[in-house]
């Protein structure tokens, strides 16, 4: 292969730039030219692209987000949009494509692969809900962002008799909330995968107050309920002063952690290597510290990565 294309799609995350840098440098080292597609699959449909060189990826390693920008593309779900994207990719002379993104992006990658273009997918989703990889790109940085926020909240919570309800991302997956609960020493994590009893939580809060522990941190994954509604119910039931913080897109940004920089570098280099070897139609994953390949078809038909049942159990036991 003499020319490869790369794009970032769906929700952005820290570590994407590290991956792009590795793709470009590994590609050039292997004698392949690299085309950067702007704004995800929209860039394929609209023919927005740049030829990337070492200067293109200088000083990007420490930056969050993606310098290629990202977007979701409804047109890729249509036959006409898919056909146009594929024709434009071939028109650019690209002999392979690397797609960095979440579940929807990987579905788009597989659709293009079915049109005869070799494709490698790289999992990037702070929810860590993509199967066949222990960690997706951006998860570690998002967790560090959450922990920083909670550590700061604890300082002010300890100065007042208050409960803080903190809402994290995680519409269908509570990984961020439950791991952050364990790592920050928060008292509760409410996640979509596990039922919770707000009456019991209020009973526990009263007990903690009688024991002299007058502040609490409750993490809520967005898919488990509204942080504001939960805070209102706690205040109504026990009269405990509550405050709400919705972390929102703050979790996605910031300079990537060492883990995400290294993971991005490994994913980017492996993506180029496997395309050049002819291993199209695959997703890269991290399994027991090794980079592994899984068929894209298997990935997109296997549903979301289930949460390890040990994590909610550990969070519950450590909150006693």
Protein Blocks (a to p, Z undefined) as FASTA:
>chain_A
ZZdcdddehjddehjlmmmmmmmmmmmmnopacdddehijmlmmnopacdddfklmgokl
mpghjfkbpaddfklmpmklmmmmmmmmmmnopabdcddddfklmmmmmmmmmnopacdd
ddddfklpaghiabdghklmmmmmmmmmmmmmmmmmmmpccddddddehfkbcklmmmmm
mmnopabdcdfkbccdfklmmmmmmmmmmnopabdcddddfklocfklmmmmmmmmnopa
cddddfklmlmgccddfklmmmmmmmmmmmmmmmmnopghiacddeehiacdddfklmmm
nopadddfklmmmmmmmmZZ
